[in-house]
């Protein structure tokens, strides 16, 4: 399939203590995911650089052994509401769980954000791989397949609630006294296996029609859900050939759903480690790696593999392990790299502490730009979710060093041409689903 996008899409994944587990130790780095002044600074810098969106992940449990950026962090929807008031163009994306949320609340929250931001909201649909049951008065954490079954229905309900009103439902005719055309307000009356919801949502249709839908699962059920509903897919890929295979497989599934492949954008995570020379970049990377706490890294790897790995030999590849019920795609990625490429557990620890399984590119701005362009033009990615190792320098050096090269090569915009996130991404505004018989 030919590359149909003229410009790559770029998002900034903000983890305010840095994406590298040791990034907060880097000279000049600021840290703390409750550092709102830093988050504002990063968001405004991303908007000045004309990036498509900023993105905030979330997790519903915590411990002192977490990644430093995730031990504590703001509730993301509240945070995005604040950022909407100080920005004008950049998209605002955040995670919300289909396992530990309610469709009505999620529809209302993201619909409100889309109104407040004048059409810049995006929902990252996650099923929550980590067991969070104890924090939500649940007896057990659902298994992988059940979580995706619930997610399918959850997203359908949310999309139905977003269409509770026709686009022109508000009349506001002072002379006649008609404020709202009641015929253009619709109950959902959903009765499903997991949810029973009357509706309508107490919000009119938002500026984008629907907020943009993002999905991050790369397992079989995750890809199936993405092919049906996702407009952006975040994924972790390590090499261009594997990324190209994922890209092609997903786009074929998207077309099988009757959708256009360019309406489902694949954006792998990428961590750029930059230097004025290749040697300086490598030195910067090794400095970060030498600060890695191996015990904490083992905890992070164990979480992704679903079992304690602290007793395994650090200098041998991982043994054959069954895939866990949670984090299946990430566990498969790590096991494949260990078994196929001979990476030892120590190397896997460094990789996970470095970028949690995402692609790390070490080099000069030109080398990093070349790698990104190779993936973009080679049908391995439609763009990237940027994961700087530390802030603010990690972002500043990308903006000042790599972006000018991408622009010179004609693969990234010089300025925004639209106002909404859908316009930035080249995505259509969805038609009201009553108009096409889907409700």
C-alpha positions as CSV (number, residue, x, y, z in Angstrom):
1,X,0.0,0.0,0.0
2,X,1.4,3.4,-0.9
3,X,2.2,6.1,1.6
4,X,-0.7,8.6,1.4
5,X,0.4,11.1,3.9
6,X,2.5,14.1,2.9
7,X,3.6,15.0,6.4
8,X,4.4,12.8,9.4
9,X,2.3,13.2,12.5
10,X,4.1,14.0,15.7
11,X,2.8,13.9,19.3
12,X,4.6,14.6,22.5
13,X,4.2,12.1,25.3
14,X,4.7,14.1,28.5
15,X,6.0,12.2,31.5
16,X,7.4,15.1,33.5
17,X,10.2,13.3,35.2
18,X,11.4,12.1,31.8
19,X,10.8,8.9,29.9
20,X,14.1,7.4,30.8
21,X,13.9,6.0,34.3
22,X,17.1,7.9,35.2
23,X,16.3,11.0,33.1
24,X,15.5,13.1,36.2
25,X,19.1,12.7,37.2
26,X,20.4,14.3,34.0
27,X,22.2,17.7,34.6
28,X,19.6,20.5,34.2
29,X,16.6,18.1,34.1
30,X,13.5,19.2,35.9
31,X,11.3,16.5,37.4
32,X,8.0,15.7,39.0
33,X,4.7,14.8,37.3
34,X,3.1,17.3,39.7
35,X,5.2,20.1,38.3
36,X,2.5,22.0,36.6
37,X,4.8,24.9,35.6
38,X,7.0,22.4,33.7
39,X,4.0,20.7,32.0
40,X,2.7,24.1,30.8
41,X,6.2,25.0,29.5
42,X,6.4,21.7,27.6
43,X,2.9,22.0,26.2
44,X,3.5,25.6,25.0
45,X,6.8,24.6,23.4
46,X,5.1,21.7,21.6
47,X,2.4,24.1,20.3
48,X,5.0,26.6,19.2
49,X,6.7,23.8,17.3
50,X,3.3,22.9,15.6
51,X,3.3,19.3,16.9
52,X,-0.1,17.6,16.5
53,X,-0.8,16.8,20.2
54,X,0.4,16.3,23.7
55,X,-0.4,13.1,25.4
56,X,-0.7,12.0,29.0
57,X,-0.8,8.3,30.0
58,X,-2.2,7.1,33.2
59,X,-2.1,4.2,35.6
60,X,-4.5,3.4,38.4
61,X,-2.1,1.9,40.9
62,X,1.3,3.0,42.2
63,X,4.3,2.0,44.3
64,X,7.7,3.4,45.2
65,X,9.2,1.0,42.6
66,X,7.3,2.6,39.7
67,X,8.9,4.6,36.9
68,X,9.7,8.0,38.5
69,X,7.3,9.7,36.2
70,X,4.5,7.4,37.3
71,X,4.8,7.2,41.1
72,X,2.6,10.3,41.4
73,X,0.9,12.2,38.6
74,X,-2.1,14.4,38.0
75,X,-5.5,13.1,37.0
76,X,-5.2,13.6,33.2
77,X,-8.6,15.0,32.3
78,X,-8.4,17.7,35.0
79,X,-4.9,18.5,33.7
80,X,-6.0,18.8,30.1
81,X,-8.9,21.1,31.1
82,X,-6.3,23.5,32.5
83,X,-4.0,23.2,29.4
84,X,-7.0,23.9,27.1
85,X,-7.2,27.4,28.6
86,X,-3.6,28.4,27.8
87,X,-3.3,26.8,24.3
88,X,-5.0,27.5,21.0
89,X,-4.0,24.8,18.5
90,X,-2.3,21.7,19.9
91,X,-4.3,18.5,20.4
92,X,-4.9,17.4,24.0
93,X,-5.0,13.6,24.5
94,X,-5.3,11.4,27.6
95,X,-5.9,7.9,28.8
96,X,-9.2,6.7,30.3
97,X,-9.9,3.1,31.2
98,X,-12.8,1.0,29.9
99,X,-12.3,-1.5,32.7
100,X,-12.5,0.9,35.6
101,X,-14.6,3.7,34.1
102,X,-18.2,4.3,33.1
103,X,-19.3,5.1,29.5
104,X,-21.5,8.0,30.5
105,X,-18.8,9.7,32.6
106,X,-16.1,9.2,29.9
107,X,-18.4,10.5,27.2
108,X,-19.2,13.5,29.2
109,X,-15.6,14.2,30.3
110,X,-14.1,14.0,26.8
111,X,-17.1,15.8,25.2
112,X,-16.6,18.6,27.7
113,X,-12.9,18.8,26.9
114,X,-13.7,19.0,23.2
115,X,-16.1,21.9,23.8
116,X,-13.7,23.8,26.1
117,X,-10.7,23.3,23.7
118,X,-12.8,24.2,20.6
119,X,-12.2,20.7,19.0
120,X,-8.8,19.4,20.2
121,X,-9.6,16.5,22.5
122,X,-8.5,12.8,22.1
123,X,-9.3,9.8,24.2
124,X,-6.7,7.0,24.5
125,X,-8.8,3.9,25.0
126,X,-7.2,1.5,27.3
127,X,-8.4,-1.7,29.0
128,X,-5.9,-1.3,31.9
129,X,-3.4,-4.2,32.0
130,X,-2.4,-3.7,35.6
131,X,-4.6,-5.2,38.3
132,X,-6.4,-2.1,39.8
133,X,-9.4,-4.0,41.3
134,X,-8.5,-3.2,44.9
135,X,-8.7,0.6,44.2
136,X,-12.2,0.3,42.7
137,X,-14.0,-2.0,45.1
138,X,-13.8,-4.9,42.7
139,X,-13.2,-8.5,43.7
140,X,-11.0,-9.4,40.7
141,X,-9.3,-7.9,37.7
142,X,-10.9,-9.2,34.5
143,X,-8.8,-11.3,32.1
144,X,-7.4,-10.0,28.9
145,X,-10.1,-11.2,26.5
146,X,-12.9,-10.1,28.8
147,X,-11.4,-6.6,29.1
148,X,-11.4,-6.2,25.3
149,X,-14.9,-7.6,25.1
150,X,-16.0,-4.9,27.6
151,X,-14.0,-2.3,25.7
152,X,-15.8,-3.0,22.4
153,X,-19.2,-2.3,23.9
154,X,-17.9,0.6,26.0
155,X,-16.6,2.5,23.0
156,X,-19.8,1.9,21.0
157,X,-21.8,3.3,23.9
158,X,-19.6,6.3,24.2
159,X,-19.8,7.0,20.5
160,X,-23.6,6.7,20.7
161,X,-23.8,9.1,23.6
162,X,-21.7,11.6,21.7
163,X,-24.4,11.6,19.1
164,X,-27.2,12.3,21.6
165,X,-27.9,15.6,19.7
166,X,-28.0,16.5,16.0
167,X,-25.5,19.1,15.1
168,X,-28.2,21.8,14.8
169,X,-30.2,20.9,17.9
170,X,-29.9,24.3,19.5
171,X,-32.4,26.8,18.1
172,X,-32.1,29.6,20.6
173,X,-34.9,31.6,18.9
174,X,-35.7,34.4,21.4
175,X,-38.7,35.6,19.3
176,X,-40.4,32.2,19.2
177,X,-39.2,31.1,22.6
178,X,-37.8,27.9,21.3
179,X,-34.5,27.1,22.9
180,X,-33.9,23.5,21.8
181,X,-35.5,21.4,19.0
182,X,-36.5,18.3,21.0
183,X,-36.8,16.2,17.9
184,X,-33.0,16.6,17.5
185,X,-32.3,15.1,20.9
186,X,-32.0,11.3,21.0
187,X,-32.1,8.7,23.7
188,X,-29.5,5.9,23.3
189,X,-31.5,3.1,25.0
190,X,-28.6,0.8,25.0
191,X,-29.1,-2.7,26.4
192,X,-26.0,-4.8,26.1
193,X,-24.1,-7.6,27.8
194,X,-22.1,-5.3,30.0
195,X,-23.9,-1.9,30.0
196,X,-27.5,-0.7,30.2
197,X,-27.7,3.1,29.5
198,X,-30.6,5.2,28.6
199,X,-29.0,8.5,27.6
200,X,-29.1,11.1,26.2
201,X,-25.8,12.7,27.2
202,X,-26.3,16.1,28.7
203,X,-23.9,17.7,26.1
204,X,-24.5,18.7,22.5
205,X,-22.3,17.3,19.8
206,X,-18.8,18.6,20.1
207,X,-16.8,20.6,17.6
208,X,-15.0,17.6,16.2
209,X,-18.3,15.5,16.1
210,X,-16.4,13.0,18.3
211,X,-13.1,13.5,20.1
212,X,-10.3,11.6,18.3
213,X,-10.0,7.9,19.4
214,X,-6.6,6.6,20.1
215,X,-5.8,2.9,21.0
216,X,-2.5,1.4,22.1
217,X,-3.0,-2.4,22.3
218,X,-0.9,-4.5,19.8
219,X,-2.2,-7.9,20.8
220,X,-4.7,-9.7,18.6
221,X,-7.8,-8.3,20.4
222,X,-6.1,-4.9,20.6
223,X,-5.4,-4.8,16.9
224,X,-9.0,-5.9,16.2
225,X,-10.4,-3.1,18.4
226,X,-8.0,-0.6,16.7
227,X,-9.0,-1.7,13.2
228,X,-12.6,-1.0,14.1
229,X,-12.5,2.2,16.1
230,X,-9.0,3.7,16.4
231,X,-8.0,6.8,14.5
232,X,-4.5,6.9,16.0
233,X,-2.6,3.8,17.2
234,X,0.2,4.1,19.6
235,X,2.5,1.1,19.5
236,X,6.0,-0.1,20.6
237,X,8.2,-1.3,17.7
238,X,11.9,-1.9,17.8
239,X,13.0,-2.4,14.2
240,X,11.8,-1.2,10.9
241,X,10.9,-4.6,9.5
242,X,8.8,-5.6,12.4
243,X,7.2,-2.2,12.4
244,X,6.4,-2.5,8.7
245,X,4.7,-5.8,9.3
246,X,2.6,-4.4,12.1
247,X,1.7,-1.4,10.0
248,X,0.7,-3.5,7.0
249,X,-1.3,-6.0,9.1
250,X,-3.2,-3.2,10.9
251,X,-4.0,-1.3,7.7
252,X,-5.3,-4.4,6.0
253,X,-7.6,-5.0,9.0
254,X,-8.7,-1.4,8.9
255,X,-9.7,-1.8,5.2
256,X,-11.5,-5.1,6.0
257,X,-13.7,-3.0,8.4
258,X,-14.6,-0.8,5.5
259,X,-12.5,2.1,6.6
260,X,-9.8,4.1,4.7
261,X,-6.3,3.1,5.9
262,X,-5.2,6.8,6.2
263,X,-8.0,7.2,8.8
264,X,-6.1,5.0,11.2
265,X,-2.7,6.5,11.9
266,X,0.2,4.4,13.3
267,X,2.5,6.3,15.6
268,X,5.2,4.3,17.4
269,X,6.9,5.6,20.4
270,X,10.4,6.9,19.9
271,X,13.0,8.2,22.3
272,X,15.6,10.4,20.7
273,X,19.0,10.6,22.4
274,X,20.8,13.5,20.8
275,X,24.3,14.9,20.6
276,X,26.3,17.2,18.4
277,X,28.2,14.1,17.2
278,X,27.4,10.4,17.2
279,X,30.0,9.9,20.0
280,X,28.5,12.7,22.1
281,X,25.0,11.2,21.7
282,X,26.3,7.7,22.7
283,X,28.0,9.3,25.8
284,X,24.7,10.9,26.7
285,X,22.9,7.6,26.4
286,X,25.5,5.7,28.4
287,X,25.4,8.3,31.1
288,X,21.6,7.6,31.5
289,X,22.1,3.9,31.4
290,X,24.8,3.8,34.0
291,X,22.4,5.5,36.5
292,X,19.8,2.7,36.0
293,X,18.9,1.0,39.3
294,X,18.9,-2.7,38.3
295,X,16.5,-3.7,41.1
296,X,13.9,-1.1,40.0
297,X,14.5,-2.2,36.4
298,X,13.8,-5.8,37.3
299,X,10.6,-4.7,38.9
300,X,9.5,-2.9,35.7
301,X,10.5,-5.9,33.5
302,X,8.6,-8.3,35.9
303,X,5.5,-6.2,35.6
304,X,5.6,-6.4,31.8
305,X,6.3,-10.2,31.9
306,X,3.7,-10.9,34.6
307,X,6.1,-12.6,37.0
308,X,9.1,-12.0,39.3
309,X,12.3,-12.1,37.3
310,X,14.7,-11.1,40.1
311,X,16.0,-14.7,40.4
312,X,17.0,-15.1,36.7
313,X,20.5,-14.8,35.5
314,X,21.1,-11.2,34.5
315,X,23.6,-12.2,31.8
316,X,21.5,-14.8,30.0
317,X,18.5,-14.5,27.7
318,X,15.2,-14.9,29.3
319,X,13.9,-18.4,29.6
320,X,10.7,-19.5,27.8
321,X,7.9,-17.8,29.7
322,X,4.1,-17.9,29.1
323,X,2.4,-14.7,28.1
324,X,0.7,-13.0,31.0
325,X,-2.9,-12.1,31.2
326,X,-2.0,-8.4,31.2
327,X,0.5,-6.6,28.9
328,X,0.5,-9.4,26.3
329,X,1.8,-7.4,23.4
330,X,4.6,-5.8,25.5
331,X,5.6,-9.1,27.0
332,X,5.8,-10.7,23.6
333,X,8.0,-7.8,22.4
334,X,10.5,-8.3,25.2
335,X,10.5,-12.1,24.9
336,X,11.0,-11.9,21.1
337,X,13.9,-9.6,21.5
338,X,15.5,-11.9,24.1
339,X,15.0,-15.1,22.2
340,X,15.4,-13.9,18.6
341,X,18.2,-11.3,19.2
342,X,19.9,-12.9,22.1
343,X,19.4,-10.0,24.5
344,X,20.2,-10.8,28.1
345,X,18.0,-10.0,31.0
346,X,20.4,-7.1,31.9
347,X,20.0,-5.7,28.4
348,X,16.2,-6.1,28.6
349,X,16.3,-4.2,31.9
350,X,18.3,-1.4,30.3
351,X,15.8,-1.3,27.4
352,X,12.7,-1.2,29.7
353,X,14.3,1.4,32.0
354,X,15.3,3.4,29.0
355,X,12.0,3.5,27.0
356,X,9.7,0.7,28.3
357,X,10.2,-1.2,25.1
358,X,9.9,1.7,22.7
359,X,12.4,2.5,20.0
360,X,15.5,4.4,21.2
361,X,17.5,6.3,18.5
362,X,20.9,7.6,19.5
363,X,22.7,10.0,17.2
364,X,23.0,13.5,15.8
365,X,19.9,15.4,14.8
366,X,20.5,14.4,11.2
367,X,20.8,10.7,12.1
368,X,17.7,10.8,14.2
369,X,15.8,12.6,11.3
370,X,17.1,10.0,8.8
371,X,15.8,7.2,10.9
372,X,12.4,8.8,11.4
373,X,12.1,9.5,7.6
374,X,13.1,5.9,6.8
375,X,10.2,4.6,8.9
376,X,7.8,7.2,7.5
377,X,8.6,6.7,3.9
378,X,9.1,2.9,4.3
379,X,5.5,2.4,5.5
380,X,6.5,1.5,9.0
381,X,4.9,4.6,10.6
382,X,2.6,7.5,9.9
383,X,4.4,9.5,12.5
384,X,5.7,9.2,16.0
385,X,4.9,9.7,19.7
386,X,7.9,11.5,21.0
387,X,9.3,10.3,24.3
388,X,12.2,12.6,25.4
389,X,14.5,11.0,28.0
390,X,14.4,14.1,30.2
391,X,12.8,17.5,30.3
392,X,13.1,20.3,29.2
393,X,16.4,19.8,27.3
394,X,15.3,16.5,25.7
395,X,12.4,18.3,24.0
396,X,14.2,21.5,23.3
397,X,17.1,19.7,21.5
398,X,14.6,17.8,19.3
399,X,12.7,20.9,18.4
400,X,15.9,22.9,17.6
401,X,17.9,20.1,16.0
402,X,15.6,17.5,14.4
403,X,12.5,19.4,13.4
404,X,14.3,21.8,11.1
405,X,15.7,18.9,9.2
406,X,12.3,17.2,8.9
407,X,11.0,20.5,7.5
408,X,13.8,20.9,5.1
409,X,13.1,17.4,3.9
410,X,9.4,18.2,3.4
411,X,8.0,15.7,5.8
412,X,6.7,18.0,8.6
413,X,4.6,21.2,8.6
414,X,5.9,24.7,9.1
415,X,2.6,25.9,10.6
416,X,-0.8,24.7,11.5
417,X,-3.3,24.8,8.6
418,X,-6.4,24.0,10.7
419,X,-7.8,24.6,14.1
420,X,-9.0,21.1,15.4
421,X,-7.0,18.0,16.1
422,X,-8.9,16.2,13.3
423,X,-7.7,18.9,10.9
424,X,-4.1,18.5,12.1
425,X,-4.2,14.8,11.6
426,X,-6.1,14.8,8.4
427,X,-9.1,12.9,9.9
428,X,-12.7,13.4,8.8
429,X,-15.4,14.7,11.1
430,X,-17.7,11.7,11.7
431,X,-21.2,12.0,10.4
432,X,-23.9,11.8,13.0
433,X,-24.7,8.1,13.3
434,X,-28.5,8.6,13.0
435,X,-27.8,10.0,9.6
436,X,-26.3,6.8,8.3
437,X,-28.5,4.4,10.1
438,X,-26.0,3.1,12.7
439,X,-28.2,3.9,15.7
